[in-house]
Structure formats: structure tokens, C-alpha cells
């Protein structure tokens, strides 16, 4: 028995695992998602042009609506679109950014949109009926959209919501 142990060959090293394909990665991502809301593939799939940049500054707000609006402003600053919630490149409109940052919390999403519409009406007048209308016809670009969201975050913080 001792001779067998001394002469036995060690097992060959295991072959490296094959890389996961897209379906396998999505299945693993779905398993990692909590029950807090639906899986947003834009947060799972990263395209080469969408590599993460420097870490954003920490959120200065402690209330949920103000924090949501602040995160939406940061998201919009790196990509804004009109005519839809999310375009093919992953850019979002005002409402799409709020929806993504609310994380499935319908109350936060609605409160954020109501406050945002109030800020939009203060800038453009009371005739603006919806956030999408302002997004698609009144805003002048991503910096303008981010500024409007930032003003709404400041208002939400002042109201403690």
C-alpha cells in the first residue's frame, strides 16, 4: 500500500472553465437580483463604450426622493435622449432616469416626477402638462436636463421628501 501511494501519479490539473456566454451571464444576474423589482438589463449588460468612469460624488441627500432625483441627474449627465424612456445606446429621458433610480419604488418615482414637473413649470410656465413634454420639446441638452433634476433634488431635500 505504501508503494502504491508513492508511485501513484497526481491527477492532471483541471482544464480552465470555458467563458460564460450571454445567456449564462444573464441567468446568473437574474439569480443575483433581489425581489425588490424587475431586472433592468441596462444595468447588467455593459457595452465597450459604456465602461464605468470615475466614481460619482456621494449623494448629499438623505431623503428618498431627493436622493433619487440626485442619482437621476448624474445618470442623465452621461446620456440623455428624447422620444422614449431609454434609447438603443442606453441613454435615458428625465422619466426614464427617475424610473431607473427609483429601483421599482413606485411611490418614490411618482413623488419625484411630481416635484420635477413643479420645477419644470417654474422655469417654463404653467402650461407644461407633463415631464415627457418638457423632456422632448423644451430642454436644450443633457446638462440642462441634469440641472432641472438637480433643482428638483434640492426642492425635495428642502421639503424633507
Buried (B, 14 or more C-beta within 10 A) or exposed (E): EEEEEEEEEEEEEEEEEEEEEEEEEBEEBEEEEEEEEEEBEBEBEEEEEBEEEEEEEEBEBEBBBBBBBBBBBBBBBBBBBBEBBBBEEBBBBBBBBBBBBBBBBEEBBEBBBBBBBEBBBBBBEEEBEEBBBBBBEBBEEBEBBBBBBBBBBBBBBEEEB
